Amino acid sequence: MAEKRAGAQAAGGSWLQGFGRPSVYHAVIVIFLEFFAWGLLTTPMLAVLHETFPQHTFLMNGLIQGVKGLLSFLSAPLIGALADVCGRKPFLLGTVFFTCFPIPLMRISPWWYFAMISVSGVFSVTFSVIFAYVADITQEHERSTAYGWVSATFAASLVSSPAIGAYLSASYGDSLVVLVATVVALLGICFILVAVPESLPEKIRPVSWGAQISWKQADPFASLKKVGKDSTVLLICITVFLSYLPEAGQYSSFFLYLRQVIGFGSVKIAAFIAMVGILSIVAQTVFLSILMRSLGNKNTVLLGLGFQMLQLAWYGFGSQAWMMWAAGTVAAMSSITFPAVSALVSQNAEPDQQGVTQGIITGIRGLCNGLGPALYGFIFYMFHVELTELGPELNSGSGALQGAVIPGPPFLFGACIVLMSFLVALFIPEYRKASGAQKHSNSIISGSLTNTPERGSDEDIEPLLQDNSI
Protein backbone atom coordinates (compact mmCIF):
# COMPACT_ATOMS: atom_id res chain seq x y z
CA MET A 1 0.00 0.00 0.00
CA ALA A 2 2.82 2.36 0.86
CA GLU A 3 4.44 1.77 -2.54
CA LYS A 4 1.14 2.39 -4.34
CA ARG A 5 0.57 5.60 -2.43
CA ALA A 6 4.11 6.77 -3.14
CA GLY A 7 3.62 6.00 -6.82
CA ALA A 8 0.34 7.89 -6.89
CA GLN A 9 1.98 10.86 -5.20
CA ALA A 10 4.84 10.82 -7.71
CA ALA A 11 2.45 10.63 -10.66
CA GLY A 12 0.28 13.38 -9.27
CA GLY A 13 3.28 15.51 -8.37
CA SER A 14 4.79 15.46 -11.86
CA TRP A 15 2.24 17.90 -13.31
CA LEU A 16 2.44 20.03 -10.16
CA GLN A 17 6.16 20.76 -10.56
CA GLY A 18 6.03 23.43 -13.29
CA PHE A 19 9.08 25.51 -14.18
CA GLY A 20 11.42 26.58 -11.41
CA ARG A 21 10.48 27.45 -7.87
CA PRO A 22 7.10 29.05 -7.06
CA SER A 23 7.38 32.84 -7.31
CA VAL A 24 5.32 36.00 -7.41
CA TYR A 25 6.08 36.19 -11.15
CA HIS A 26 3.99 33.08 -11.74
CA ALA A 27 1.08 34.74 -9.91
CA VAL A 28 1.22 38.05 -11.78
CA ILE A 29 1.40 36.35 -15.20
CA VAL A 30 -1.73 34.32 -14.39
CA ILE A 31 -3.61 37.44 -13.27
CA PHE A 32 -2.46 39.48 -16.27
CA LEU A 33 -3.51 36.90 -18.86
CA GLU A 34 -6.96 36.25 -17.34
CA PHE A 35 -8.00 39.87 -16.94
CA PHE A 36 -6.33 40.98 -20.18
CA ALA A 37 -8.60 38.49 -21.97
CA TRP A 38 -11.70 39.90 -20.27
CA GLY A 39 -10.56 43.49 -20.84
CA LEU A 40 -10.44 42.87 -24.58
CA LEU A 41 -14.18 42.12 -24.48
CA THR A 42 -15.23 45.46 -22.95
CA THR A 43 -16.53 46.93 -26.23
CA PRO A 44 -18.14 43.76 -27.70
CA MET A 45 -19.78 42.89 -24.40
CA LEU A 46 -21.55 46.26 -24.16
CA ALA A 47 -23.00 45.81 -27.65
CA VAL A 48 -24.01 42.17 -27.12
CA LEU A 49 -25.61 43.00 -23.76
CA HIS A 50 -27.82 45.66 -25.33
CA GLU A 51 -28.69 43.49 -28.32
CA THR A 52 -29.67 40.57 -26.08
CA PHE A 53 -31.66 42.65 -23.57
CA PRO A 54 -32.82 45.77 -25.47
CA GLN A 55 -35.69 46.62 -23.13
CA HIS A 56 -34.15 46.34 -19.67
CA THR A 57 -30.42 46.43 -20.28
CA PHE A 58 -29.33 47.87 -16.94
CA LEU A 59 -31.65 45.64 -14.93
CA MET A 60 -30.48 42.46 -16.63
CA ASN A 61 -26.84 43.53 -16.34
CA GLY A 62 -27.35 44.05 -12.60
CA LEU A 63 -29.02 40.67 -12.17
CA ILE A 64 -26.31 38.82 -14.13
CA GLN A 65 -23.46 40.43 -12.21
CA GLY A 66 -25.37 40.14 -8.93
CA VAL A 67 -25.88 36.40 -9.30
CA LYS A 68 -22.22 35.99 -10.22
CA GLY A 69 -21.11 37.96 -7.14
CA LEU A 70 -23.36 36.07 -4.74
CA LEU A 71 -22.22 32.70 -6.07
CA SER A 72 -18.62 33.79 -5.70
CA PHE A 73 -19.26 34.86 -2.11
CA LEU A 74 -20.90 31.53 -1.28
CA SER A 75 -18.26 29.34 -2.92
CA ALA A 76 -15.05 31.13 -1.90
CA PRO A 77 -14.67 29.54 1.58
CA LEU A 78 -15.27 26.02 0.24
CA ILE A 79 -12.77 26.44 -2.58
CA GLY A 80 -10.32 27.90 -0.08
CA ALA A 81 -10.70 24.96 2.28
CA LEU A 82 -10.29 22.47 -0.57
CA ALA A 83 -7.21 24.33 -1.85
CA ASP A 84 -5.67 23.99 1.60
CA VAL A 85 -6.10 20.22 1.30
CA CYS A 86 -5.40 19.51 -2.37
CA GLY A 87 -2.98 22.33 -3.17
CA ARG A 88 -3.22 25.66 -4.98
CA LYS A 89 -2.44 24.65 -8.55
CA PRO A 90 -5.49 22.40 -9.22
CA PHE A 91 -7.88 25.10 -8.03
CA LEU A 92 -5.95 27.87 -9.75
CA LEU A 93 -6.37 25.91 -12.98
CA GLY A 94 -10.07 25.27 -12.28
CA THR A 95 -10.93 28.87 -11.38
CA VAL A 96 -9.23 30.34 -14.46
CA PHE A 97 -10.71 27.70 -16.79
CA PHE A 98 -14.31 28.07 -15.64
CA THR A 99 -14.07 31.87 -15.33
CA CYS A 100 -12.89 32.16 -18.95
CA PHE A 101 -15.15 29.40 -20.28
CA PRO A 102 -17.97 31.85 -21.32
CA ILE A 103 -15.67 33.93 -23.59
CA PRO A 104 -16.12 32.00 -26.88
CA LEU A 105 -19.87 31.69 -26.22
CA MET A 106 -20.27 35.43 -26.88
CA ARG A 107 -20.34 34.78 -30.64
CA ILE A 108 -21.88 31.31 -30.48
CA SER A 109 -24.92 32.05 -28.30
CA PRO A 110 -25.29 35.32 -26.33
CA TRP A 111 -27.96 33.79 -24.09
CA TRP A 112 -25.67 30.95 -23.09
CA TYR A 113 -22.85 33.46 -22.73
CA PHE A 114 -24.66 35.50 -20.08
CA ALA A 115 -26.01 32.37 -18.39
CA MET A 116 -22.50 30.95 -18.09
CA ILE A 117 -21.17 34.28 -16.78
CA SER A 118 -23.67 34.04 -13.91
CA VAL A 119 -22.86 30.41 -13.15
CA SER A 120 -19.10 31.01 -13.45
CA GLY A 121 -19.37 33.05 -10.25
CA VAL A 122 -18.95 29.75 -8.40
CA PHE A 123 -15.33 29.71 -9.61
CA SER A 124 -14.64 33.46 -9.82
CA VAL A 125 -12.23 33.43 -6.90
CA THR A 126 -8.94 33.58 -8.79
CA PHE A 127 -7.65 36.43 -6.64
CA SER A 128 -8.23 34.47 -3.44
CA VAL A 129 -6.28 31.48 -4.73
CA ILE A 130 -3.54 33.77 -6.08
CA PHE A 131 -3.15 35.53 -2.74
CA ALA A 132 -2.94 32.15 -0.99
CA TYR A 133 -0.30 31.13 -3.55
CA VAL A 134 1.67 34.29 -2.77
CA ALA A 135 1.27 33.74 0.98
CA ASP A 136 2.79 30.26 0.64
CA ILE A 137 6.00 31.58 -0.92
CA THR A 138 6.60 34.89 0.89
CA GLN A 139 7.49 35.95 4.39
CA GLU A 140 4.98 38.03 6.33
CA HIS A 141 6.95 41.28 5.90
CA GLU A 142 7.11 40.70 2.12
CA ARG A 143 3.43 40.08 1.49
CA SER A 144 2.20 43.65 1.26
CA THR A 145 4.74 44.34 -1.49
CA ALA A 146 3.88 41.08 -3.27
CA TYR A 147 0.15 41.82 -3.09
CA GLY A 148 0.90 45.27 -4.47
CA TRP A 149 2.55 43.66 -7.50
CA VAL A 150 -0.50 41.47 -8.06
CA SER A 151 -2.92 44.41 -7.75
CA ALA A 152 -0.79 46.61 -10.01
CA THR A 153 -0.70 43.84 -12.61
CA PHE A 154 -4.50 43.62 -12.51
CA ALA A 155 -4.75 47.38 -13.08
CA ALA A 156 -2.15 47.25 -15.86
CA SER A 157 -4.08 44.53 -17.71
CA LEU A 158 -7.20 46.70 -17.73
CA VAL A 159 -5.31 49.83 -18.76
CA SER A 160 -4.28 48.43 -22.14
CA SER A 161 -6.72 45.66 -23.08
CA PRO A 162 -9.96 47.71 -23.56
CA ALA A 163 -8.15 50.04 -25.99
CA ILE A 164 -6.74 47.10 -27.95
CA GLY A 165 -10.16 45.45 -28.02
CA ALA A 166 -11.83 48.66 -29.21
CA TYR A 167 -9.28 49.03 -32.03
CA LEU A 168 -9.68 45.42 -33.18
CA SER A 169 -13.47 45.71 -33.01
CA ALA A 170 -13.54 48.89 -35.11
CA SER A 171 -11.04 47.57 -37.65
CA TYR A 172 -11.89 43.87 -37.97
CA GLY A 173 -15.15 43.25 -36.11
CA ASP A 174 -16.13 41.71 -32.79
CA SER A 175 -15.50 38.13 -33.92
CA LEU A 176 -11.76 38.71 -34.07
CA VAL A 177 -11.80 40.31 -30.62
CA VAL A 178 -13.54 37.25 -29.17
CA LEU A 179 -11.07 34.97 -30.94
CA VAL A 180 -8.06 36.87 -29.58
CA ALA A 181 -9.55 36.90 -26.05
CA THR A 182 -10.14 33.13 -26.28
CA VAL A 183 -6.53 32.55 -27.37
CA VAL A 184 -5.21 34.70 -24.50
CA ALA A 185 -7.39 32.79 -22.02
CA LEU A 186 -6.15 29.45 -23.38
CA LEU A 187 -2.60 30.74 -23.09
CA GLY A 188 -3.22 31.49 -19.43
CA ILE A 189 -4.67 28.02 -18.83
CA CYS A 190 -1.70 26.36 -20.57
CA PHE A 191 0.70 28.50 -18.56
CA ILE A 192 -0.85 27.26 -15.31
CA LEU A 193 -0.90 23.67 -16.52
CA VAL A 194 2.71 23.61 -17.74
CA ALA A 195 4.70 26.36 -16.04
CA VAL A 196 3.17 27.16 -12.63
CA PRO A 197 4.64 25.03 -9.81
CA GLU A 198 2.64 24.02 -6.75
CA SER A 199 3.23 26.44 -3.86
CA LEU A 200 1.74 24.54 -0.92
CA PRO A 201 4.68 22.88 0.85
CA GLU A 202 4.99 19.15 0.29
CA LYS A 203 5.36 18.54 4.01
CA ILE A 204 1.91 20.06 4.59
CA ARG A 205 -0.03 18.67 1.65
CA PRO A 206 0.37 14.90 2.19
CA VAL A 207 -0.66 15.23 5.83
CA SER A 208 -3.88 16.89 4.70
CA TRP A 209 -4.79 14.26 2.12
CA GLY A 210 -8.08 12.67 2.99
CA ALA A 211 -8.87 15.30 5.62
CA GLN A 212 -12.51 16.12 6.15
CA ILE A 213 -13.77 19.60 5.23
CA SER A 214 -15.95 20.88 8.05
CA TRP A 215 -19.00 23.09 7.52
CA LYS A 216 -17.34 25.86 9.53
CA GLN A 217 -14.55 25.98 6.99
CA ALA A 218 -17.00 26.16 4.07
CA ASP A 219 -19.54 28.49 5.73
CA PRO A 220 -19.44 31.86 3.89
CA PHE A 221 -21.16 33.58 6.82
CA ALA A 222 -18.71 32.28 9.44
CA SER A 223 -16.53 35.39 9.38
CA LEU A 224 -19.56 37.72 9.34
CA LYS A 225 -20.83 36.16 12.59
CA LYS A 226 -17.76 37.49 14.41
CA VAL A 227 -18.47 41.15 13.56
CA GLY A 228 -20.37 42.03 16.72
CA LYS A 229 -17.65 40.77 19.06
CA ASP A 230 -15.58 43.97 18.81
CA SER A 231 -16.96 47.50 18.55
CA THR A 232 -14.05 48.83 16.49
CA VAL A 233 -14.21 45.94 14.04
CA LEU A 234 -17.97 46.48 13.81
CA LEU A 235 -17.49 50.15 12.87
CA ILE A 236 -14.86 49.26 10.27
CA CYS A 237 -17.10 46.56 8.79
CA ILE A 238 -20.07 48.92 8.50
CA THR A 239 -17.79 51.47 6.84
CA VAL A 240 -16.56 48.88 4.34
CA PHE A 241 -20.07 47.63 3.58
CA LEU A 242 -21.54 51.10 3.00
CA SER A 243 -18.60 52.25 0.87
CA TYR A 244 -18.07 49.12 -1.21
CA LEU A 245 -21.75 48.44 -1.96
CA PRO A 246 -22.05 51.43 -4.35
CA GLU A 247 -18.54 50.79 -5.69
CA ALA A 248 -19.47 47.22 -6.69
CA GLY A 249 -22.69 48.45 -8.32
CA GLN A 250 -20.85 51.21 -10.15
CA TYR A 251 -18.20 48.85 -11.49
CA SER A 252 -20.84 46.53 -12.94
CA SER A 253 -22.82 49.19 -14.84
CA PHE A 254 -20.75 52.33 -15.33
CA PHE A 255 -19.21 51.53 -18.73
CA LEU A 256 -22.62 50.55 -20.04
CA TYR A 257 -23.94 53.85 -18.64
CA LEU A 258 -21.19 55.81 -20.39
CA ARG A 259 -22.12 54.26 -23.73
CA GLN A 260 -25.92 54.20 -23.51
CA VAL A 261 -26.64 57.40 -21.61
CA ILE A 262 -23.65 59.72 -21.90
CA GLY A 263 -22.83 58.71 -25.48
CA PHE A 264 -19.24 57.54 -25.19
CA GLY A 265 -17.97 55.50 -28.12
CA SER A 266 -15.71 52.47 -27.85
CA VAL A 267 -12.52 54.51 -28.17
CA LYS A 268 -13.59 56.99 -25.47
CA ILE A 269 -14.53 54.19 -23.08
CA ALA A 270 -11.15 52.52 -23.60
CA ALA A 271 -9.36 55.85 -23.06
CA PHE A 272 -11.44 56.51 -19.93
CA ILE A 273 -10.51 53.12 -18.46
CA ALA A 274 -6.85 53.70 -19.25
CA MET A 275 -6.86 57.16 -17.66
CA VAL A 276 -8.55 56.03 -14.45
CA GLY A 277 -6.33 52.96 -14.26
CA ILE A 278 -3.09 54.91 -14.63
CA LEU A 279 -4.18 57.58 -12.15
CA SER A 280 -5.29 54.90 -9.68
CA ILE A 281 -1.87 53.25 -9.82
CA VAL A 282 -0.24 56.65 -9.15
CA ALA A 283 -2.68 57.37 -6.31
CA GLN A 284 -2.05 54.02 -4.61
CA THR A 285 1.72 54.02 -5.03
CA VAL A 286 2.65 57.70 -4.58
CA PHE A 287 -0.10 59.68 -2.85
CA LEU A 288 -1.23 56.90 -0.51
CA SER A 289 2.11 56.60 1.29
CA ILE A 290 2.40 60.40 1.60
CA LEU A 291 -1.14 60.73 2.98
CA MET A 292 -0.68 57.85 5.41
CA ARG A 293 2.44 59.47 6.85
CA SER A 294 1.03 62.99 7.02
CA LEU A 295 -2.64 62.41 7.88
CA GLY A 296 -2.73 58.98 9.49
CA ASN A 297 -4.78 55.93 8.61
CA LYS A 298 -8.20 57.12 9.75
CA ASN A 299 -7.99 60.55 8.10
CA THR A 300 -6.78 58.94 4.88
CA VAL A 301 -9.86 56.70 4.93
CA LEU A 302 -12.08 59.75 5.48
CA LEU A 303 -10.36 61.59 2.62
CA GLY A 304 -10.87 58.61 0.30
CA LEU A 305 -14.55 58.42 1.25
CA GLY A 306 -14.85 62.15 0.56
CA PHE A 307 -13.43 61.66 -2.93
CA GLN A 308 -15.82 58.75 -3.48
CA MET A 309 -18.83 60.86 -2.48
CA LEU A 310 -17.79 63.66 -4.84
CA GLN A 311 -17.17 61.20 -7.66
CA LEU A 312 -20.56 59.46 -7.32
CA ALA A 313 -22.46 62.75 -6.98
CA TRP A 314 -20.71 64.05 -10.09
CA TYR A 315 -21.63 60.88 -11.98
CA GLY A 316 -25.23 61.25 -10.78
CA PHE A 317 -25.72 64.89 -11.82
CA GLY A 318 -23.32 64.92 -14.77
CA SER A 319 -24.86 65.14 -18.22
CA GLN A 320 -21.83 66.15 -20.30
CA ALA A 321 -18.81 64.13 -21.36
CA TRP A 322 -16.31 66.49 -19.70
CA MET A 323 -18.05 65.92 -16.36
CA MET A 324 -17.41 62.19 -16.64
CA TRP A 325 -13.72 62.78 -17.38
CA ALA A 326 -13.39 65.12 -14.39
CA ALA A 327 -15.26 62.71 -12.11
CA GLY A 328 -13.01 59.89 -13.34
CA THR A 329 -9.99 61.80 -12.03
CA VAL A 330 -11.67 62.04 -8.63
CA ALA A 331 -12.52 58.32 -8.84
CA ALA A 332 -8.82 57.52 -9.17
CA MET A 333 -8.12 59.35 -5.91
CA SER A 334 -10.96 57.50 -4.18
CA SER A 335 -9.06 54.25 -4.83
CA ILE A 336 -6.92 54.99 -1.76
CA THR A 337 -9.84 54.08 0.51
CA PHE A 338 -9.52 50.32 0.71
CA PRO A 339 -5.72 50.15 1.17
CA ALA A 340 -6.12 52.69 3.96
CA VAL A 341 -8.93 50.60 5.50
CA SER A 342 -6.70 47.51 5.37
CA ALA A 343 -3.95 49.42 7.20
CA LEU A 344 -6.48 50.67 9.75
CA VAL A 345 -7.67 47.10 10.34
CA SER A 346 -4.10 45.92 10.82
CA GLN A 347 -3.40 48.76 13.22
CA ASN A 348 -6.44 48.18 15.43
CA ALA A 349 -6.42 44.37 15.54
CA GLU A 350 -4.26 42.30 17.84
CA PRO A 351 -1.50 40.27 16.16
CA ASP A 352 -3.34 37.00 16.73
CA GLN A 353 -6.58 38.48 15.34
CA GLN A 354 -5.27 39.84 12.04
CA GLY A 355 -6.48 36.89 9.99
CA VAL A 356 -9.94 36.87 11.54
CA THR A 357 -10.45 40.59 10.96
CA GLN A 358 -9.18 40.53 7.37
CA GLY A 359 -11.41 37.53 6.73
CA ILE A 360 -14.43 39.49 7.93
CA ILE A 361 -13.59 42.39 5.60
CA THR A 362 -13.13 40.00 2.68
CA GLY A 363 -16.50 38.35 3.35
CA ILE A 364 -18.29 41.70 3.43
CA ARG A 365 -16.74 42.79 0.13
CA GLY A 366 -17.75 39.49 -1.44
CA LEU A 367 -21.32 40.03 -0.27
CA CYS A 368 -21.30 43.54 -1.77
CA ASN A 369 -20.17 42.11 -5.11
CA GLY A 370 -23.50 40.31 -5.24
CA LEU A 371 -25.79 42.98 -3.80
CA GLY A 372 -24.29 46.09 -5.46
CA PRO A 373 -24.88 45.21 -9.14
CA ALA A 374 -28.43 44.01 -8.44
CA LEU A 375 -29.18 47.21 -6.49
CA TYR A 376 -27.92 49.48 -9.27
CA GLY A 377 -29.75 47.54 -11.95
CA PHE A 378 -33.00 47.79 -9.98
CA ILE A 379 -32.62 51.56 -9.46
CA PHE A 380 -31.94 52.11 -13.17
CA TYR A 381 -35.08 50.10 -13.89
CA MET A 382 -37.20 52.03 -11.35
CA PHE A 383 -36.15 55.38 -12.84
CA HIS A 384 -36.66 54.14 -16.43
CA VAL A 385 -33.07 54.86 -17.45
CA GLU A 386 -33.19 52.81 -20.66
CA LEU A 387 -32.58 53.30 -24.36
CA THR A 388 -34.14 51.54 -27.30
CA GLU A 389 -31.28 52.25 -29.70
CA LEU A 390 -27.54 52.01 -29.40
CA GLY A 391 -25.34 53.53 -32.05
CA PRO A 392 -22.24 55.63 -32.56
CA GLU A 393 -24.29 58.69 -33.40
CA LEU A 394 -25.63 58.88 -29.83
CA ASN A 395 -24.19 61.87 -27.99
CA SER A 396 -24.57 63.51 -24.62
CA GLY A 397 -26.99 66.11 -25.88
CA SER A 398 -29.52 63.69 -27.34
CA GLY A 399 -32.65 61.88 -26.26
CA ALA A 400 -31.83 60.14 -23.04
CA LEU A 401 -30.68 63.19 -21.07
CA GLN A 402 -33.05 65.87 -22.31
CA GLY A 403 -34.92 67.27 -19.32
CA ALA A 404 -33.39 64.81 -16.86
CA VAL A 405 -32.64 66.49 -13.52
CA ILE A 406 -30.69 63.45 -12.30
CA PRO A 407 -29.28 61.51 -15.28
CA GLY A 408 -27.74 58.80 -13.05
CA PRO A 409 -30.00 58.10 -10.03
CA PRO A 410 -28.06 55.03 -8.78
CA PHE A 411 -24.84 57.02 -8.54
CA LEU A 412 -26.50 59.77 -6.49
CA PHE A 413 -28.04 57.08 -4.28
CA GLY A 414 -24.55 55.58 -3.91
CA ALA A 415 -23.18 58.98 -2.85
CA CYS A 416 -25.77 59.08 -0.05
CA ILE A 417 -24.71 55.60 1.09
CA VAL A 418 -21.05 56.67 1.12
CA LEU A 419 -22.04 59.71 3.19
CA MET A 420 -23.40 57.31 5.82
CA SER A 421 -20.14 55.36 5.59
CA PHE A 422 -18.22 58.61 6.18
CA LEU A 423 -20.28 59.38 9.30
CA VAL A 424 -19.69 55.89 10.68
CA ALA A 425 -15.94 56.15 9.97
CA LEU A 426 -15.74 59.29 12.11
CA PHE A 427 -16.27 57.10 15.19
CA ILE A 428 -13.47 54.64 14.38
CA PRO A 429 -10.58 55.14 16.83
CA GLU A 430 -7.36 56.24 15.17
CA TYR A 431 -5.22 53.85 17.23
CA ARG A 432 -6.70 51.36 19.63
CA LYS A 433 -4.15 48.54 20.01
CA ALA A 434 -3.94 47.48 23.63
CA SER A 435 -0.83 48.19 25.69
CA GLY A 436 0.35 47.59 29.22
CA ALA A 437 -2.19 46.13 31.58
CA GLN A 438 -4.94 46.16 28.96
CA LYS A 439 -2.79 44.17 26.56
CA HIS A 440 -1.88 41.76 29.34
CA SER A 441 -5.55 41.40 30.19
CA ASN A 442 -6.43 40.75 26.58
CA SER A 443 -3.68 38.15 26.33
CA ILE A 444 -5.07 36.37 29.39
CA ILE A 445 -8.55 36.40 27.88
CA SER A 446 -7.17 35.20 24.56
CA GLY A 447 -5.27 32.45 26.31
CA SER A 448 -8.32 31.30 28.23
CA LEU A 449 -10.35 31.24 25.05
CA THR A 450 -7.64 29.26 23.32
CA ASN A 451 -8.01 26.52 25.88
CA THR A 452 -11.67 25.98 25.06
CA PRO A 453 -12.39 23.26 22.50
CA GLU A 454 -14.67 25.43 20.37
CA ARG A 455 -12.13 28.25 19.97
CA GLY A 456 -9.76 26.25 17.82
CA SER A 457 -12.21 25.31 15.11
CA ASP A 458 -14.12 28.58 15.21
CA GLU A 459 -11.13 30.91 14.77
CA ASP A 460 -9.12 28.89 12.25
CA ILE A 461 -8.74 31.07 9.19
CA GLU A 462 -7.36 29.61 6.01
CA PRO A 463 -4.64 31.47 4.10
CA LEU A 464 -7.26 32.44 1.51
CA LEU A 465 -8.91 34.64 4.11
CA GLN A 466 -5.89 35.47 6.18
CA ASP A 467 -3.92 37.20 3.45
CA ASN A 468 -6.55 38.50 1.05
CA SER A 469 -6.02 42.26 0.78
CA ILE A 470 -7.69 43.23 -2.50
Secondary structure as UniProt FT lines:
FT   HELIX           2..14
FT   TURN            15..16
FT   HELIX           24..40
FT   HELIX           42..52
FT   HELIX           57..86
FT   HELIX           88..100
FT   TURN            101..104
FT   HELIX           105..108
FT   HELIX           110..119
FT   HELIX           120..123
FT   HELIX           126..137
FT   HELIX           140..142
FT   HELIX           143..172
FT   HELIX           174..194
FT   TURN            202..204
FT   HELIX           205..208
FT   TURN            209..210
FT   HELIX           215..218
FT   TURN            220..223
FT   HELIX           224..229
FT   HELIX           231..257
FT   HELIX           258..262
FT   HELIX           266..282
FT   HELIX           283..287
FT   HELIX           288..295
FT   HELIX           297..317
FT   HELIX           321..334
FT   TURN            335..336
FT   HELIX           337..348
FT   HELIX           351..353
FT   HELIX           354..382
FT   TURN            383..384
FT   TURN            392..393
FT   TURN            396..397
FT   HELIX           399..401
FT   TURN            402..403
FT   HELIX           409..425
FT   TURN            426..427
FT   HELIX           436..450
FT   HELIX           453..459
FT   HELIX           463..466
//
